[in-house]
Amino acid sequence: MSQHVLMIEDDVDLATIFSAALENSGFSVEIAKNGKIALQRLGETTPDLIVLDMHLPHFNGAQILSHIRSDGRLAHIPVIVTTADARMGESMVEMADVVLIKPVSYQQLTELAQRFQR
């Protein structure tokens, strides 16, 4: 059974590219296109990996990451933060497992995702 990734990304083109990279690495991918949907899904499921954009509608990535790290059921899940804002990325280094500054390539995400496979 493949590992489940919750990708929280509001940019449809990026979500498509990132999904292809993760699926190529053997993950099943679910996309949440805003913070509200992401928090709802995190209440219903426990993914094996989370890819989290910082700039999202409804709840931003920092709020979602804080929620993940404060929830005992979710706190252990690896989180890859993606952002075009280098300063915001720096502020997430302590809570995220990896911070990627956009643009992120297909190859970069594929190789990174493979490191998180069990």
Secondary structure, 3 states (H helix, E strand, C coil): CCEEEEEECCCHHHHHHHHHHHHHCCEEEEEECCHHHHHHHHHHCCCCEEEEECCCCCCCHHHHHHHHHHCCCCCCCCEEEEECCHHHHHHHCCCCCEEEECCCCHHHHHHHHHHCCC
